[in-house]
């Protein structure tokens, strides 16, 4: 690898930057990139948040978030108006915790995420 002689901190930063770049590319994909078998918006939303958010956030009805500063998605309705949430997702959400990358979805994907979030709220 190019950074074999890099410090552990530099290697960690490169790994974080790669994950962030992948996440930004992946969440900007059109909803048509989601398998056709998942037709229900809530199922599509669940697949999207599982794939793109679950490394840091608890995305189901139970469990702790893997990243301590990342709020569990089942509690987002306490902090955000879920009716307005798709607009936030299409504009881009960032900085809800210090190392969170900017997350941006297209309109259909954002509505699907909202549909899923409504099914898990406490």
BELURKA-V882005 format. One record per backbone hydrogen bond with DSSP energy under -1.0 kcal/mol. NH is the residue of the N-H (numbers start at 0). CO is the residue of the C=O. E is the energy in kcal/mol with one decimal. If there is no record, write none. Layout:
# BELURKA-V882005
nh = <NH | NH>
co = <CO | CO>
e = <E | E>
This chain:
# BELURKA-V882005
nh = <3 | 5 | 10 | 11 | 12 | 13 | 14 | 15 | 16 | 17 | 18 | 19 | 20 | 21 | 22 | 23 | 24 | 25 | 26 | 28 | 32 | 33 | 37 | 38 | 43 | 44 | 45 | 46 | 47 | 48 | 49 | 50 | 51 | 52 | 53 | 55 | 56 | 66 | 69 | 72 | 74 | 75 | 77 | 78 | 79 | 83 | 87 | 88 | 89 | 90 | 91 | 92 | 99 | 102 | 104 | 109 | 110 | 111 | 112 | 113 | 114 | 115 | 116 | 117 | 118 | 119 | 121>
co = <0 | 2 | 6 | 7 | 8 | 9 | 10 | 11 | 12 | 13 | 14 | 15 | 16 | 17 | 18 | 19 | 20 | 21 | 22 | 25 | 29 | 30 | 34 | 36 | 39 | 40 | 41 | 42 | 43 | 44 | 45 | 46 | 47 | 48 | 48 | 52 | 52 | 55 | 66 | 57 | 71 | 72 | 74 | 75 | 75 | 80 | 83 | 84 | 85 | 86 | 87 | 102 | 96 | 92 | 88 | 105 | 106 | 107 | 108 | 109 | 110 | 111 | 112 | 113 | 115 | 116 | 73>
e = <-1.2 | -1.7 | -2.5 | -2.5 | -2.4 | -2.3 | -2.3 | -2.5 | -2.6 | -2.4 | -2.3 | -2.6 | -2.5 | -2.6 | -2.7 | -2.7 | -2.2 | -3.2 | -2.8 | -1.2 | -2.3 | -2.3 | -1.4 | -1.3 | -2.5 | -3.0 | -2.4 | -2.3 | -2.5 | -2.7 | -2.4 | -2.3 | -2.7 | -2.1 | -1.2 | -1.7 | -2.8 | -2.3 | -1.8 | -3.1 | -1.8 | -1.5 | -1.7 | -1.2 | -2.7 | -1.2 | -1.3 | -2.4 | -2.2 | -1.7 | -2.3 | -2.7 | -2.2 | -3.1 | -2.2 | -2.6 | -2.2 | -2.1 | -2.5 | -2.1 | -2.4 | -2.1 | -2.9 | -2.3 | -1.2 | -1.1 | -2.2>
